[in-house]
């Protein structure tokens, strides 16, 4: 997938900030997961911590940690009851073979269920699955649809992905000003890769195009901030 690298989603084996609800590093999140599984404390803490671990798995920095069977069973039970976060985490488990055999198609099924409930993380990852053809036929239009839904909720990784599609002219005509705008929004969300890419794009723009991109970025900020 042009413009995307697994390492883009992590730094020093910590989940991407936008996807880690508690801004914790991977190692601490994993300790929280094991503690909550063994002691039965806060289910919400377990979900929060494991989302961080799930993202670390996607990043490729999970260090091969095994998934406790009890965690898979509990996650599947919650997912089947309709919990969107659990559905997302279960999708990650199926995608990466944590506690179950790898199955990208099954992962997509659970990502979609969570995405349909409006979970931005799931919408973004479902977009990645379509973009890369994992578990589904590669479909840039479908990828853009899910990226946009997540981006409109303020998801920096999805905003960056959307900007890359405009930059590369995938599905839509190549549009550097629009790519600059989305990269600017993602950069404001704390995504370091977006900052670098925004600055690279700026070097390709005429003064008029740069002004257009900045104006569009302001419009996007206002729209996303208002939740409309």
C-alpha positions as CSV (number, residue, x, y, z in Angstrom):
1,X,0.0,0.0,0.0
2,X,1.7,3.1,-1.2
3,X,2.6,5.5,1.6
4,X,2.0,3.1,4.5
5,X,4.5,1.1,6.5
6,X,3.9,-1.1,9.6
7,X,6.4,1.0,11.5
8,X,4.4,4.1,10.8
9,X,1.9,3.0,13.4
10,X,4.3,2.8,16.3
11,X,7.3,4.3,18.0
12,X,9.6,2.3,20.3
13,X,6.9,-0.4,20.5
14,X,4.2,1.9,21.8
15,X,0.8,2.0,20.1
16,X,0.0,5.0,18.0
17,X,-1.2,7.8,20.3
18,X,-4.5,8.2,18.6
19,X,-5.3,4.5,19.0
20,X,-4.2,4.0,22.6
21,X,-7.0,5.3,24.9
22,X,-4.8,5.5,28.0
23,X,-1.6,6.6,26.1
24,X,0.2,3.7,27.8
25,X,3.2,1.9,26.3
26,X,2.9,-1.7,25.2
27,X,4.6,-3.4,28.1
28,X,2.4,-1.6,30.7
29,X,-0.7,-2.4,28.8
30,X,0.2,-6.1,28.6
31,X,0.8,-6.2,32.3
32,X,-2.6,-4.6,32.8
33,X,-4.2,-7.2,30.6
34,X,-2.6,-10.1,32.5
35,X,-3.6,-8.5,35.8
36,X,-7.2,-8.0,34.9
37,X,-7.5,-11.6,33.5
38,X,-6.0,-13.2,36.6
39,X,-7.7,-11.0,39.2
40,X,-11.0,-10.2,37.6
41,X,-10.8,-6.5,38.2
42,X,-12.4,-3.8,36.1
43,X,-13.7,-5.1,32.8
44,X,-13.4,-1.5,31.3
45,X,-9.7,-1.4,32.3
46,X,-9.2,-4.7,30.6
47,X,-10.8,-3.5,27.4
48,X,-8.8,-0.3,27.5
49,X,-5.5,-2.0,28.1
50,X,-6.1,-4.7,25.5
51,X,-7.0,-2.1,22.8
52,X,-3.4,-0.8,23.3
53,X,-2.0,-4.4,23.0
54,X,-4.2,-5.0,20.0
55,X,-2.7,-2.0,18.2
56,X,0.8,-3.1,19.2
57,X,0.0,-6.4,17.5
58,X,-1.0,-4.5,14.3
59,X,2.2,-2.4,14.6
60,X,4.2,-5.6,14.7
61,X,5.8,-4.7,18.1
62,X,3.9,-7.2,20.3
63,X,7.1,-9.2,20.9
64,X,5.2,-12.5,20.4
65,X,3.3,-12.3,23.6
66,X,0.8,-15.2,23.9
67,X,-2.9,-14.4,24.4
68,X,-4.4,-16.0,27.5
69,X,-7.2,-18.4,26.5
70,X,-9.4,-16.8,29.1
71,X,-8.9,-13.4,27.4
72,X,-10.0,-14.7,24.0
73,X,-13.0,-16.4,25.4
74,X,-14.1,-13.3,27.3
75,X,-13.5,-11.1,24.3
76,X,-15.5,-13.4,22.0
77,X,-18.4,-13.5,24.5
78,X,-18.5,-9.7,24.7
79,X,-18.2,-9.3,21.0
80,X,-21.1,-11.7,20.3
81,X,-23.2,-9.7,22.8
82,X,-22.6,-6.6,20.6
83,X,-19.8,-4.7,22.4
84,X,-18.0,-2.7,19.7
85,X,-14.6,-2.5,21.4
86,X,-14.7,-6.3,22.0
87,X,-15.6,-6.8,18.3
88,X,-12.6,-4.7,17.3
89,X,-10.2,-6.6,19.6
90,X,-11.6,-9.9,18.5
91,X,-10.9,-8.9,14.9
92,X,-7.3,-8.1,15.8
93,X,-7.0,-11.5,17.5
94,X,-8.2,-13.3,14.4
95,X,-6.1,-11.2,12.1
96,X,-2.9,-12.0,14.0
97,X,-3.6,-15.4,15.4
98,X,-3.8,-14.5,19.1
99,X,-5.6,-17.1,21.0
100,X,-7.0,-18.5,17.7
101,X,-5.9,-19.6,14.3
102,X,-5.2,-16.6,11.9
103,X,-8.2,-15.8,9.8
104,X,-8.3,-12.5,7.9
105,X,-11.8,-13.0,6.6
106,X,-13.1,-13.6,10.1
107,X,-11.1,-10.5,11.3
108,X,-12.9,-8.4,8.6
109,X,-16.2,-9.7,9.8
110,X,-15.6,-8.5,13.4
111,X,-14.0,-5.2,12.3
112,X,-17.1,-4.5,10.1
113,X,-19.5,-5.2,13.0
114,X,-17.6,-2.7,15.2
115,X,-17.2,-0.2,12.3
116,X,-20.9,-0.3,11.6
117,X,-21.5,0.8,15.3
118,X,-19.3,3.8,14.6
119,X,-16.0,2.8,16.3
120,X,-13.4,4.9,14.6
121,X,-10.5,2.5,15.3
122,X,-12.4,-0.3,13.6
123,X,-13.4,1.9,10.6
124,X,-9.8,2.8,10.1
125,X,-8.5,-0.8,10.3
126,X,-11.3,-2.0,8.0
127,X,-10.1,0.6,5.6
128,X,-6.6,-0.8,5.8
129,X,-7.9,-4.3,5.2
130,X,-9.7,-3.1,2.0
131,X,-6.6,-1.0,1.0
132,X,-4.3,-3.9,1.3
133,X,-6.6,-6.7,0.3
134,X,-6.5,-8.6,3.6
135,X,-9.5,-10.9,4.1
136,X,-11.4,-9.1,1.3
137,X,-10.6,-8.3,-2.3
138,X,-8.6,-5.1,-2.6
139,X,-10.9,-2.2,-3.1
140,X,-9.6,1.4,-2.9
141,X,-13.1,2.9,-3.0
142,X,-14.3,0.9,0.0
143,X,-11.0,1.7,1.8
144,X,-11.6,5.4,1.2
145,X,-15.2,5.1,2.5
146,X,-14.1,3.7,5.8
147,X,-11.1,6.0,6.1
148,X,-13.4,9.0,5.6
149,X,-15.9,7.8,8.2
150,X,-13.1,7.5,10.8
151,X,-11.4,10.7,9.6
152,X,-14.6,12.6,10.1
153,X,-14.6,11.5,13.8
154,X,-11.1,13.0,14.2
155,X,-9.0,9.8,13.8
156,X,-5.5,11.0,12.8
157,X,-4.4,7.7,11.2
158,X,-7.5,7.7,9.0
159,X,-7.0,11.3,8.1
160,X,-3.4,10.6,7.1
161,X,-4.6,7.6,5.1
162,X,-7.2,9.7,3.3
163,X,-4.6,12.3,2.5
164,X,-2.3,9.7,1.1
165,X,-5.1,8.5,-1.3
166,X,-5.5,12.1,-2.6
167,X,-1.7,12.3,-2.8
168,X,-1.5,9.1,-4.9
169,X,-4.6,9.7,-6.9
170,X,-6.3,6.4,-5.8
171,X,-10.0,6.3,-6.6
172,X,-10.0,10.1,-6.7
173,X,-8.0,12.5,-9.0
174,X,-4.6,13.4,-7.6
175,X,-5.0,16.5,-5.5
176,X,-2.0,17.8,-3.6
177,X,-3.9,20.6,-2.0
178,X,-6.5,18.2,-0.5
179,X,-3.7,15.8,0.5
180,X,-2.0,18.7,2.3
181,X,-5.2,19.6,4.1
182,X,-5.8,16.1,5.4
183,X,-2.2,15.7,6.3
184,X,-2.4,19.0,8.2
185,X,-5.4,17.8,10.2
186,X,-3.7,14.5,11.0
187,X,-0.5,16.4,12.0
188,X,-2.6,18.5,14.4
189,X,-3.8,15.2,15.9
190,X,-0.2,14.3,16.9
191,X,0.7,12.0,14.0
192,X,4.5,12.5,13.4
193,X,4.4,10.9,10.0
194,X,1.7,13.3,8.9
195,X,3.9,16.3,9.9
196,X,6.7,15.1,7.7
197,X,4.4,14.3,4.8
198,X,2.6,17.6,5.0
199,X,5.9,19.5,4.8
200,X,6.9,17.4,1.8
201,X,3.7,18.2,0.0
202,X,4.0,21.9,0.8
203,X,7.3,21.9,-1.2
204,X,5.3,20.7,-4.3
205,X,2.6,23.4,-4.1
206,X,2.5,26.8,-5.7
207,X,1.6,29.7,-3.4
208,X,-1.9,29.5,-4.7
209,X,-2.3,25.8,-4.1
210,X,-0.8,26.1,-0.6
211,X,-3.3,28.8,0.3
212,X,-6.0,26.6,-1.0
213,X,-4.7,23.7,1.1
214,X,-4.5,25.8,4.2
215,X,-8.1,27.1,3.7
216,X,-9.3,23.6,3.2
217,X,-7.5,22.4,6.3
218,X,-9.3,25.1,8.3
219,X,-12.6,24.0,6.9
220,X,-11.9,20.4,7.9
221,X,-10.8,21.4,11.4
222,X,-14.0,23.3,11.9
223,X,-16.2,20.5,10.5
224,X,-14.6,17.8,12.6
225,X,-14.6,20.0,15.8
226,X,-18.3,20.6,15.4
227,X,-19.0,17.0,14.9
228,X,-21.1,17.7,11.8
